[in-house]
Amino acid sequence: MKMEKSSYTCSACGKNFSTSISNAGYPGGKDCESINCPWCITENGTIITSGIITSYREEKGGGDSR
């Protein structure tokens, strides 16, 4: 199983988050998937993939995790 990771800064709340795209190896079936901020759920772009996008909060400098 292949996994890709990327880092983002949310366009709405300004907090940092990362995503991973896990690919189960299914041929075809690519679709436009949203990249959502795990802090405020705002869409921060899309990507064409046949994998599953998971967003993770990045807490740096002891910021508020709520």
Secondary structure, DSSP 8 states (H G I E B T S, - for coil): -EEEEEEEE-TTT--EEEEEEEE---SS--EEEEEE-TTT--EEEEEEESSEEEEEE---TT----
